[in-house]
Amino acid sequence: MPVLEAKESGERRHGLSVVSEQPAATDRRVTSSRRWDDRSGELATTTFAHFLTGRPTPDEAVRLLVAMLCWPIGAQGALVVKRTGMGLLTVAAYVDQVKAWPGGLDAGELPSEVATIVEQTNGAHPMLWSQPDDPSRSPLAAWQLGSPSDPAGVLVVFLSTPLEERLVAMRANSIAEILGLYLAGMDFDAAHTSGRPSSSKLGAESLSPRQLRILQMMADELTNPQIASRIGFSTSTVRMESLAIYRALGVHDRQHAVIAARALGLLQPV
């Protein structure tokens, strides 16, 4: 993969430093009257902080972070990378749903754009990187975790397009701050796990067996009438159960419900 030359434009939008321009045509406003949208991220932040009291591994923490941020900012995956004397060390990762993640990377190797944004994130403010000319490359947002004098690493979140910088900053800043405080007290070498993290029970506890079954059928791309036929209930019942699933996962549609459920380990592997 060629190294991308990402130069900071000097422009800041909504508290984010824009590394590469994103066309104005992709700037959208997400609006909804649903109370569970939580666009400011207060509910997601509280939920995430509560989860950390269970002392999850860094991999488990970033996996839940993706579930909390899949809507409305479109988080697909996340990494925590620490600068060391030997180079960049990946200490936490959840990239299972990042479509453009290169499959041929050696262990510990990072895509060039990830390495670039990690090196440019210095704690002054969050960074945003995008490559609008190549839609296969996910936009990135990065935050330095912990104090500037003693950083715990850099959080890199893979986003989807269209991208709205305002929501990225508003939704993720508090979660990044909490994650930094949590990781600052951990020994990265001891805490890092190379295997798949165990699934969080956070989402499963609030969903009934029937809702979990419906969620799996959503992931299998069945329509509401097809789901109703499978479970023996009316389409309106499936619709009501779907709304309950969205509320439990903090999303507002089927696509993001599936993304969050996969990050929480609630679905069968693809």
DOTORKOL-89892 format. One line per field, with one value per residue: x, y, z of N, C-alpha, C in turn; chain. Coordinates in Angstrom, 3 decimals, decimal comma. Example, Ala and Ser with C-alpha at 12.3 -4.5 7.8 and 13.67 -1.06 7.14 Angstrom:
BEGIN
n.X: [13,190_12,850]
n.Y: [-5,690_-2,250]
n.Z: [7,800_7,080]
ca.X: [12,300_13,670]
ca.Y: [-4,500_-1,060]
ca.Z: [7,800_7,140]
c.X: [13,200_12,900]
c.Y: [-3,300_0,030]
c.Z: [7,800_7,870]
ch: [A_A]
REM end
This chain:
BEGIN
n.X: [0,853_0,671_2,343_0,515_0,562_-0,312_-1,173_-1,568_-4,154_-4,453_-6,884_-9,623_-12,473_-15,324_-13,879_-12,168_-9,165_-8,676_-7,239_-7,234_-9,146_-12,711_-15,324_-17,829_-20,316_-20,814_-21,448_-23,792_-26,853_-28,055_-31,188_-33,781_-36,771_-36,782_-36,335_-34,272_-32,084_-29,829_-27,818_-25,878_-24,342_-24,431_-25,815_-24,489_-21,902_-22,226_-23,038_-20,769_-18,819_-19,864_-19,558_-16,764_-16,208_-16,251_-13,740_-12,762_-10,753_-8,409_-9,035_-11,717_-12,815_-12,482_-14,006_-16,630_-16,751_-16,937_-19,492_-20,980_-20,556_-21,375_-23,644_-24,543_-22,275_-21,105_-19,110_-16,901_-14,823_-12,019_-8,867_-6,293_-3,293_0,056_2,908_6,212_9,679_10,429_8,869_5,500_3,006_0,311_-2,158_-4,794_-7,596_-10,322_-11,344_-12,957_-15,185_-14,327_-14,353_-12,372_-10,041_-6,728_-6,004_-3,555_-1,634_1,232_1,597_1,095_1,619_0,590_-1,892_-0,874_-2,160_-3,197_-0,881_0,154_-1,764_-1,635_0,982_0,711_-1,090_-1,086_-2,121_-3,044_-5,488_-8,253_-7,821_-8,771_-8,978_-9,289_-9,859_-11,119_-11,006_-10,739_-12,973_-12,835_-11,244_-11,488_-12,645_-10,837_-10,738_-8,928_-7,743_-5,643_-4,978_-5,275_-3,077_-1,328_1,386_1,882_0,882_-1,543_-1,756_-2,997_-6,211_-7,770_-10,406_-12,306_-14,358_-17,502_-18,756_-21,410_-19,744_-19,893_-18,362_-19,061_-20,711_-18,931_-17,015_-18,712_-19,968_-17,935_-15,822_-16,056_-16,189_-13,679_-12,075_-12,760_-11,929_-9,189_-8,488_-9,018_-7,261_-4,844_-4,193_-3,397_-1,204_0,120_1,455_0,831_-1,900_-2,704_-4,327_-4,082_-5,962_-9,449_-11,770_-13,816_-17,389_-19,398_-21,820_-23,439_-25,258_-26,771_-28,118_-30,292_-31,964_-34,520_-34,818_-36,363_-36,033_-33,291_-33,237_-34,673_-32,929_-30,734_-31,884_-32,302_-29,631_-29,171_-30,419_-33,189_-36,527_-39,076_-41,680_-40,759_-39,382_-41,503_-42,974_-41,205_-41,059_-43,650_-45,361_-47,142_-46,441_-46,508_-45,882_-43,238_-42,196_-42,546_-40,909_-38,509_-38,146_-37,790_-35,375_-33,708_-33,777_-32,554_-29,981_-29,151_-29,451_-30,957_-31,872_-32,018_-29,571_-27,529_-28,143_-27,370_-24,604_-23,851_-24,645_-22,960_-20,503_-20,866_-20,850_-23,188_-24,189_-24,077_-20,908_-19,827]
n.Y: [-1,193_2,146_4,915_7,512_10,977_13,007_16,139_18,593_20,911_23,164_24,159_24,190_22,421_22,349_21,614_19,706_18,915_19,222_17,043_16,198_17,430_17,164_16,829_19,367_18,484_16,119_16,752_16,386_16,724_15,149_14,457_13,852_12,944_11,030_9,963_8,352_8,825_10,301_12,175_13,863_12,171_11,637_9,527_7,324_7,787_7,514_4,835_3,576_4,280_2,940_0,297_0,054_-0,207_-2,862_-3,772_-4,456_-5,951_-4,074_-4,640_-5,474_-3,109_-1,253_-2,534_-2,348_0,418_0,910_-0,128_1,719_4,021_3,585_4,709_8,113_8,565_6,682_4,737_2,094_0,540_0,351_1,362_1,306_2,838_2,893_4,932_3,850_3,204_1,390_1,863_1,996_0,575_-1,593_-1,740_-2,307_-3,478_-3,482_-4,408_-5,874_-5,173_-3,300_-2,514_-1,838_-2,729_-3,823_-7,115_-8,396_-7,533_-7,738_-9,048_-6,565_-4,549_-1,465_0,179_2,682_5,227_5,163_5,007_7,498_9,382_8,780_9,573_12,311_13,161_14,984_15,665_18,255_18,758_16,854_14,846_14,666_12,635_12,188_10,676_11,711_11,169_8,480_6,251_3,769_3,925_4,298_7,159_8,668_9,313_10,701_10,667_11,817_9,936_10,262_12,357_15,160_15,215_12,652_10,516_7,924_6,633_6,601_6,955_5,627_5,895_4,263_5,523_5,944_7,075_9,276_11,972_13,800_16,316_17,711_16,023_13,954_15,043_15,890_13,534_11,708_12,776_12,795_10,062_9,240_10,606_9,328_6,701_7,153_7,816_5,381_3,556_4,694_3,808_1,232_-1,527_-1,694_-3,777_-6,019_-5,943_-6,167_-8,213_-10,751_-12,413_-12,916_-10,781_-11,532_-11,676_-8,858_-8,670_-6,600_-5,585_-7,908_-8,414_-6,710_-7,524_-9,696_-13,306_-13,694_-11,207_-11,262_-13,333_-12,177_-10,104_-11,541_-12,500_-10,082_-9,450_-11,434_-10,406_-10,659_-9,674_-7,741_-9,015_-11,610_-12,294_-12,257_-14,436_-16,484_-16,483_-16,674_-14,544_-11,412_-8,903_-6,345_-6,846_-7,670_-5,271_-3,647_-5,025_-4,615_-1,851_-1,816_-3,173_-1,337_0,795_-0,403_-0,801_1,715_2,876_3,800_2,476_-0,477_-1,175_-0,003_-1,239_-3,871_-3,503_-2,585_-4,808_-6,816_-5,816_-6,079_-8,758_-10,244_-11,582_-14,356_-15,408_-14,000]
n.Z: [0,000_-0,961_0,602_1,938_1,561_3,914_4,609_7,043_6,847_8,332_8,906_11,151_12,172_14,067_16,369_15,384_13,712_10,352_8,203_5,525_2,854_2,830_0,544_0,315_-0,410_0,860_3,384_5,817_7,642_10,407_11,482_13,801_15,545_17,448_20,760_21,599_20,017_20,909_20,075_21,141_22,597_25,327_26,647_25,494_26,433_29,232_29,360_28,327_30,224_32,447_31,599_31,626_34,296_34,800_34,227_31,510_28,845_26,779_24,049_24,243_25,188_23,044_21,188_22,212_22,140_19,386_18,935_20,420_18,954_16,385_15,345_15,442_13,863_12,273_12,958_12,201_13,016_15,344_16,734_19,225_19,455_20,456_20,855_20,855_21,759_19,891_17,757_16,430_18,406_18,358_20,621_21,141_19,334_17,043_14,139_12,558_11,024_9,243_6,057_4,206_5,350_5,058_4,162_4,007_5,806_7,929_11,301_13,681_11,871_10,367_8,332_5,966_6,134_8,689_10,292_9,615_10,623_13,326_13,963_13,559_15,444_18,242_20,688_20,972_19,728_18,386_15,387_11,933_9,130_5,647_2,446_-0,142_-2,885_-3,128_-2,561_-1,348_0,843_4,234_6,071_8,801_12,314_14,995_18,351_20,928_23,768_27,295_29,308_27,790_28,535_29,348_27,478_26,915_24,585_21,172_19,989_17,221_15,022_12,615_10,126_8,339_5,160_3,986_5,718_8,728_10,352_12,667_14,221_14,708_16,465_18,582_19,414_20,068_21,624_24,492_25,106_24,201_26,028_28,455_27,873_27,652_30,311_31,511_30,205_30,858_33,367_33,010_32,276_29,224_27,822_29,352_29,288_26,650_24,299_21,901_20,758_19,770_21,394_24,255_24,079_24,898_27,516_27,694_25,704_25,228_27,607_27,655_25,670_24,538_24,051_21,709_20,440_19,965_18,127_16,027_15,448_14,444_12,103_10,811_10,275_8,461_6,322_5,915_5,120_6,874_6,566_5,900_8,221_10,046_9,103_9,700_12,534_13,290_13,932_13,576_11,018_12,093_14,761_14,493_13,626_15,905_17,723_16,456_16,788_19,549_19,714_18,407_20,240_22,473_21,550_20,946_18,406_15,203_12,991_10,882_9,629_11,263_13,632_13,154_12,794_15,373_16,891_15,923_16,775_19,492_19,760_19,487_17,348_15,046_13,689_10,577]
ca.X: [0,000_1,517_2,238_-0,217_1,106_-1,428_-0,677_-2,598_-4,526_-4,484_-8,271_-10,277_-13,922_-16,023_-12,921_-11,348_-8,207_-8,933_-5,985_-7,483_-10,464_-13,882_-16,204_-18,973_-21,524_-21,036_-21,793_-25,214_-27,374_-28,916_-32,225_-34,821_-37,495_-36,714_-35,633_-33,101_-30,995_-28,679_-26,767_-24,799_-23,502_-24,444_-26,189_-23,407_-20,776_-22,556_-23,023_-19,382_-18,143_-20,346_-18,941_-15,355_-16,075_-16,053_-12,344_-12,581_-9,463_-8,456_-9,765_-13,147_-13,215_-12,637_-15,112_-17,850_-16,705_-17,474_-20,943_-21,553_-20,354_-21,739_-24,618_-24,740_-21,050_-20,701_-17,892_-16,824_-13,769_-11,190_-7,560_-5,492_-1,896_0,978_4,253_7,266_11,008_10,558_7,899_4,102_2,505_-1,140_-2,469_-6,192_-8,104_-11,522_-11,413_-13,679_-16,196_-13,718_-14,349_-11,146_-8,861_-5,908_-5,899_-2,225_-0,671_1,881_1,200_1,642_1,750_-0,569_-2,039_-0,076_-2,907_-3,314_0,416_0,305_-2,590_-1,109_2,162_0,336_-1,958_-0,143_-2,793_-3,591_-6,892_-8,457_-7,483_-9,682_-8,316_-10,166_-9,320_-12,362_-10,816_-10,706_-14,054_-12,560_-10,475_-12,369_-12,173_-10,338_-10,667_-7,945_-7,626_-4,619_-5,586_-4,489_-2,543_-0,309_2,724_2,027_-0,241_-1,758_-1,844_-3,838_-7,397_-8,106_-11,721_-12,638_-15,692_-18,102_-19,193_-20,971_-19,130_-20,183_-17,357_-19,691_-21,156_-17,762_-16,462_-19,709_-20,326_-16,816_-14,804_-16,178_-15,825_-12,220_-11,491_-12,949_-11,055_-7,829_-8,311_-9,030_-6,049_-3,668_-3,867_-3,139_0,064_-0,269_1,999_0,105_-3,328_-3,001_-4,640_-4,036_-7,113_-10,718_-12,291_-15,069_-18,500_-19,967_-23,201_-24,168_-26,399_-27,581_-28,938_-31,494_-32,719_-35,139_-34,423_-37,033_-35,395_-31,995_-33,501_-35,022_-31,696_-29,956_-32,533_-31,969_-28,276_-29,262_-31,077_-34,588_-37,458_-39,992_-42,642_-40,075_-39,118_-42,795_-43,318_-40,309_-41,313_-45,058_-46,061_-47,511_-45,410_-46,520_-45,132_-41,818_-41,836_-42,437_-39,713_-37,362_-37,977_-37,224_-33,965_-32,994_-33,632_-31,594_-28,629_-28,829_-29,403_-32,289_-32,259_-31,579_-28,150_-26,688_-28,406_-26,518_-23,215_-23,672_-24,780_-21,730_-19,445_-21,141_-20,759_-24,532_-24,570_-23,209_-19,850_-20,168]
ca.Y: [0,000_3,335_5,844_8,715_12,199_13,757_17,399_19,311_22,120_24,292_24,503_23,411_22,430_21,711_21,032_18,699_19,406_18,520_16,710_16,179_18,006_16,356_17,691_19,911_17,762_14,991_17,254_16,216_16,961_14,052_14,962_12,881_13,270_9,906_10,363_7,521_9,138_10,650_12,685_14,472_11,095_11,546_8,172_6,430_8,007_6,902_3,383_3,159_4,403_1,846_-0,935_0,013_-0,600_-4,306_-4,028_-5,210_-5,804_-2,997_-5,083_-5,433_-1,712_-0,601_-3,202_-1,693_1,792_0,894_-0,292_2,965_5,113_3,233_5,716_8,548_8,965_5,641_4,006_0,727_-0,153_1,248_0,909_2,138_2,676_3,583_5,182_3,284_3,352_0,441_2,201_2,038_-0,684_-1,685_-2,341_-2,711_-3,410_-4,136_-3,990_-6,925_-4,618_-2,283_-3,157_-1,566_-3,147_-4,699_-8,450_-8,970_-6,887_-8,571_-8,752_-5,317_-3,547_-0,583_0,866_3,911_6,392_5,054_5,411_8,939_10,172_8,566_10,419_13,720_13,485_15,391_16,031_19,611_18,637_15,652_14,938_14,014_12,353_11,595_10,575_11,737_10,650_7,019_5,876_2,507_4,225_4,834_8,331_8,356_10,351_10,261_11,435_11,384_9,495_10,602_13,715_15,427_14,918_11,208_9,936_6,475_6,124_7,346_6,241_5,847_5,338_4,180_6,062_5,728_8,289_10,667_12,273_15,120_16,550_18,199_14,891_13,173_15,658_15,936_12,197_10,850_13,381_12,364_8,644_9,162_11,062_8,269_5,589_7,543_7,678_3,951_2,911_5,278_3,042_-0,161_-1,904_-2,076_-5,069_-7,068_-5,877_-6,440_-9,591_-10,909_-13,169_-12,197_-10,502_-12,181_-10,782_-8,129_-9,009_-5,355_-5,537_-9,113_-8,373_-5,907_-8,080_-10,990_-14,324_-13,442_-10,057_-11,707_-14,110_-11,210_-9,402_-12,413_-12,525_-8,801_-9,574_-12,323_-9,598_-11,012_-8,563_-7,896_-10,098_-12,902_-12,556_-12,571_-15,802_-17,417_-16,560_-16,925_-13,372_-10,458_-7,946_-5,224_-7,284_-7,606_-3,852_-3,185_-5,635_-3,950_-0,567_-2,103_-3,516_-0,092_1,541_-1,093_-0,673_3,121_3,188_4,159_1,721_-1,867_-1,260_0,284_-2,269_-5,026_-3,125_-2,580_-6,172_-7,553_-5,336_-6,596_-10,215_-10,800_-12,287_-15,418_-14,908_-13,966]
ca.Z: [0,000_-1,018_1,718_1,585_2,139_4,490_5,164_7,787_6,131_9,245_9,183_12,197_12,107_15,173_17,294_14,712_12,733_9,102_7,541_4,098_2,640_2,492_-0,255_1,047_-0,788_1,755_4,711_5,994_8,976_10,823_12,372_14,134_16,765_18,374_21,985_21,859_19,099_21,755_19,192_21,917_23,115_26,790_27,032_25,097_27,335_30,520_29,166_28,141_31,522_33,292_31,108_32,016_35,702_34,807_33,902_30,266_28,176_25,787_22,861_24,555_25,335_21,740_20,496_22,661_21,647_18,030_19,055_20,934_18,006_15,007_14,924_14,072_13,148_11,340_13,329_11,698_13,745_16,150_17,209_20,115_19,051_21,370_20,347_21,698_21,188_18,790_16,730_16,826_18,932_18,432_21,921_21,153_17,967_16,555_12,737_11,837_10,118_8,383_4,742_3,471_6,109_4,214_4,730_3,916_6,693_8,934_12,675_14,192_10,818_10,251_7,050_5,939_6,592_10,143_10,845_9,406_11,538_14,680_14,132_13,534_16,581_19,290_21,929_20,960_19,360_17,569_13,974_11,005_7,854_4,652_1,095_-0,922_-4,239_-3,074_-1,646_-0,656_2,039_5,278_6,806_10,131_13,340_15,987_19,584_21,877_25,015_28,471_29,372_26,773_29,037_29,540_26,732_27,003_23,225_20,243_19,538_15,810_14,713_11,193_9,929_7,036_4,472_4,142_7,006_9,295_11,381_13,899_15,011_15,129_17,667_19,656_19,881_20,472_22,482_25,889_25,184_24,071_27,297_29,443_27,503_27,991_31,757_31,828_29,720_31,500_34,568_32,667_31,656_27,877_27,435_30,058_28,994_25,254_23,952_20,455_20,295_19,714_22,727_24,587_23,776_26,028_27,826_27,892_24,812_25,338_28,818_27,451_24,549_24,792_23,069_20,428_19,804_19,453_16,914_14,981_15,117_13,576_10,789_10,187_9,747_7,295_5,290_5,713_5,255_8,001_6,316_5,974_9,642_10,657_8,708_10,401_13,980_13,513_14,452_12,526_10,612_13,038_15,940_14,132_13,592_17,285_18,292_15,834_17,463_20,869_19,474_18,115_21,496_23,335_20,996_20,754_16,978_14,726_11,808_10,818_9,276_12,411_14,644_12,820_13,080_16,829_17,397_15,596_17,661_20,837_19,756_19,637_16,129_14,595_12,796_9,143]
c.X: [0,886_1,297_1,543_0,391_-0,052_-0,892_-1,818_-2,874_-4,496_-5,890_-8,814_-11,777_-14,471_-15,055_-12,055_-10,387_-8,355_-7,620_-6,146_-8,918_-11,518_-14,836_-17,432_-20,253_-21,824_-21,418_-23,310_-25,593_-28,332_-29,929_-33,249_-35,495_-37,407_-35,848_-34,360_-31,960_-29,714_-27,526_-25,625_-23,880_-23,539_-24,789_-25,087_-22,213_-21,018_-22,499_-21,598_-18,618_-18,568_-19,694_-17,492_-15,164_-15,905_-14,655_-12,186_-11,150_-9,545_-9,207_-11,270_-13,645_-13,422_-13,756_-16,445_-17,901_-17,279_-18,999_-21,610_-21,516_-20,771_-22,801_-24,569_-23,461_-20,500_-19,404_-17,971_-15,810_-12,932_-9,892_-7,093_-4,043_-1,021_2,333_5,263_8,614_11,244_9,591_6,485_3,632_0,976_-1,505_-3,931_-6,730_-9,453_-11,745_-12,201_-14,644_-15,642_-13,518_-13,027_-9,885_-8,037_-5,698_-4,494_-1,195_-0,072_1,404_1,877_1,781_0,455_-0,671_-1,366_-0,841_-3,105_-2,015_0,605_-0,493_-2,149_0,080_1,804_-0,552_-1,095_-0,815_-3,402_-5,087_-7,045_-8,145_-8,526_-8,966_-9,318_-9,465_-10,510_-12,228_-10,807_-11,754_-13,818_-11,798_-11,379_-11,797_-11,754_-10,491_-9,752_-7,887_-6,446_-5,287_-4,684_-3,953_-1,490_1,096_2,970_0,883_-0,310_-1,846_-2,705_-4,995_-7,666_-9,425_-11,935_-14,101_-16,222_-18,482_-20,671_-20,607_-19,519_-19,269_-17,973_-20,104_-19,990_-17,211_-17,438_-19,955_-19,154_-15,856_-14,855_-15,782_-14,315_-11,538_-11,602_-12,047_-9,607_-7,543_-8,218_-7,708_-4,791_-3,245_-3,538_-1,738_-0,268_0,222_1,238_-1,351_-3,658_-3,267_-4,711_-5,237_-8,360_-11,234_-13,563_-16,204_-19,004_-21,405_-24,077_-25,410_-27,330_-28,520_-30,253_-32,358_-33,271_-34,638_-35,078_-36,394_-34,028_-32,172_-33,859_-33,785_-30,830_-30,572_-32,372_-30,593_-28,234_-30,051_-32,485_-35,457_-38,364_-41,054_-41,995_-39,782_-40,408_-43,199_-42,481_-40,700_-42,784_-45,819_-46,376_-46,346_-45,355_-45,778_-43,637_-41,344_-41,662_-41,195_-38,457_-37,083_-37,376_-35,742_-33,162_-32,761_-32,554_-30,161_-28,228_-28,701_-30,805_-32,675_-31,608_-30,078_-27,259_-26,938_-27,524_-25,056_-22,948_-23,720_-23,543_-20,590_-19,620_-21,063_-22,103_-24,967_-23,600_-22,150_-20,273_-19,406]
c.Y: [1,240_4,234_7,102_9,910_13,049_15,000_18,139_20,640_23,352_24,708_23,604_23,558_21,684_21,011_19,959_19,384_18,572_18,294_16,745_16,599_16,956_17,256_18,130_19,139_16,613_15,440_17,187_16,528_15,826_14,587_13,869_13,320_12,151_10,250_9,556_7,787_9,507_11,190_13,335_13,427_10,930_10,131_7,185_6,567_7,353_5,380_2,864_3,209_3,278_0,525_-1,056_-0,358_-2,111_-4,731_-4,883_-5,062_-4,620_-3,393_-5,036_-3,998_-1,052_-1,255_-2,576_-0,251_1,878_0,750_0,996_4,084_4,774_4,186_6,876_8,820_7,854_4,938_2,568_-0,112_0,852_0,549_1,828_1,814_3,485_3,747_4,610_3,533_2,433_0,750_2,223_0,650_-0,624_-2,427_-2,741_-2,552_-4,095_-3,624_-4,996_-6,376_-3,508_-2,900_-2,983_-1,999_-4,123_-6,060_-9,002_-8,349_-7,895_-8,162_-7,478_-4,221_-2,747_-0,048_2,231_5,119_6,366_5,502_6,922_9,738_9,971_9,478_11,894_14,128_13,760_15,865_17,412_19,599_17,380_15,914_14,186_13,858_11,741_11,606_10,543_11,185_9,126_6,546_4,557_2,731_4,905_6,127_7,911_9,571_9,823_11,230_10,911_11,086_9,810_12,017_13,914_15,069_13,414_10,498_8,420_5,842_7,039_6,449_6,623_5,148_5,392_4,573_5,699_7,064_8,150_10,997_13,670_15,356_16,957_17,039_14,043_13,734_15,573_14,559_11,484_11,461_12,870_10,903_8,477_9,579_9,981_7,080_5,908_7,399_6,207_3,289_3,451_4,490_1,592_-0,333_-2,429_-3,475_-6,213_-7,116_-6,295_-7,915_-9,716_-11,659_-12,324_-11,951_-11,277_-11,188_-10,110_-8,572_-7,770_-5,276_-6,710_-9,058_-7,641_-6,427_-9,453_-12,014_-14,100_-12,264_-10,422_-12,517_-13,199_-10,462_-10,244_-12,475_-11,196_-8,872_-10,473_-11,702_-10,085_-9,771_-8,795_-8,968_-11,482_-13,285_-12,972_-14,006_-16,822_-17,586_-16,765_-15,788_-12,435_-9,534_-6,762_-5,588_-7,234_-6,161_-3,303_-3,755_-4,978_-2,607_-0,759_-2,450_-2,243_0,710_0,914_-0,893_0,778_3,529_3,531_3,442_0,344_-1,980_-1,055_-0,685_-3,484_-4,726_-3,178_-3,998_-7,004_-7,123_-5,867_-8,113_-10,898_-11,633_-13,410_-14,848_-14,981_-15,078]
c.Z: [0,000_0,184_1,239_2,285_2,613_5,175_5,835_7,114_7,023_9,599_10,276_12,055_13,309_16,132_16,693_13,760_11,462_8,368_6,033_3,858_2,316_1,720_0,528_0,752_0,151_3,161_4,882_7,434_9,319_11,815_12,615_15,411_17,780_19,576_22,183_20,886_19,844_20,926_19,957_22,524_24,612_27,257_26,690_26,033_28,688_30,430_29,065_29,462_32,458_32,891_31,581_33,486_35,836_34,414_32,639_29,745_27,209_24,519_23,084_24,644_23,980_20,938_20,920_22,177_20,235_18,064_19,509_19,892_16,582_14,460_15,911_13,303_12,261_11,678_12,837_12,472_14,505_16,530_18,314_19,812_19,988_20,703_21,341_21,038_20,005_17,646_17,291_17,235_18,993_19,713_22,059_19,747_17,842_15,132_11,895_10,792_9,228_7,004_4,013_4,218_5,269_4,879_4,771_4,837_7,666_10,319_13,158_13,156_10,700_8,830_7,100_6,467_8,098_10,805_10,732_10,425_12,985_14,927_14,217_14,701_17,799_20,569_21,937_20,658_18,509_16,101_13,152_9,670_6,901_3,299_0,143_-2,326_-4,288_-2,080_-0,913_0,646_3,064_5,843_8,216_11,046_14,433_17,148_20,376_23,207_26,190_28,393_28,286_27,231_29,195_28,821_26,876_25,630_22,381_19,832_18,087_15,530_13,202_11,023_8,549_6,429_4,126_5,580_7,463_10,494_12,713_14,801_15,497_16,430_18,828_20,251_20,552_21,486_23,918_26,053_25,081_25,373_28,374_29,147_27,853_29,476_32,153_31,426_30,388_32,732_34,289_32,109_30,272_27,500_28,091_29,636_27,574_25,025_22,448_19,914_20,237_21,117_22,990_24,375_25,048_26,256_27,916_27,017_24,990_26,531_28,600_26,307_24,922_23,777_21,708_19,703_19,248_18,176_15,752_14,515_14,181_12,174_10,058_9,535_8,524_6,153_4,951_5,888_6,462_7,743_6,384_7,422_10,340_10,339_9,467_11,869_14,312_14,141_13,291_12,197_11,571_14,327_15,675_14,125_15,005_17,967_17,717_16,499_18,856_20,758_19,228_19,395_22,376_22,866_20,732_19,303_16,503_13,439_11,823_10,554_10,491_13,556_14,408_13,117_14,581_17,386_17,093_16,511_19,078_20,908_19,898_18,436_15,830_13,666_11,337_8,427]
ch: [A_A_A_A_A_A_A_A_A_A_A_A_A_A_A_A_A_A_A_A_A_A_A_A_A_A_A_A_A_A_A_A_A_A_A_A_A_A_A_A_A_A_A_A_A_A_A_A_A_A_A_A_A_A_A_A_A_A_A_A_A_A_A_A_A_A_A_A_A_A_A_A_A_A_A_A_A_A_A_A_A_A_A_A_A_A_A_A_A_A_A_A_A_A_A_A_A_A_A_A_A_A_A_A_A_A_A_A_A_A_A_A_A_A_A_A_A_A_A_A_A_A_A_A_A_A_A_A_A_A_A_A_A_A_A_A_A_A_A_A_A_A_A_A_A_A_A_A_A_A_A_A_A_A_A_A_A_A_A_A_A_A_A_A_A_A_A_A_A_A_A_A_A_A_A_A_A_A_A_A_A_A_A_A_A_A_A_A_A_A_A_A_A_A_A_A_A_A_A_A_A_A_A_A_A_A_A_A_A_A_A_A_A_A_A_A_A_A_A_A_A_A_A_A_A_A_A_A_A_A_A_A_A_A_A_A_A_A_A_A_A_A_A_A_A_A_A_A_A_A_A_A_A_A_A_A_A_A_A_A_A_A_A_A_A_A_A_A_A_A]
REM end
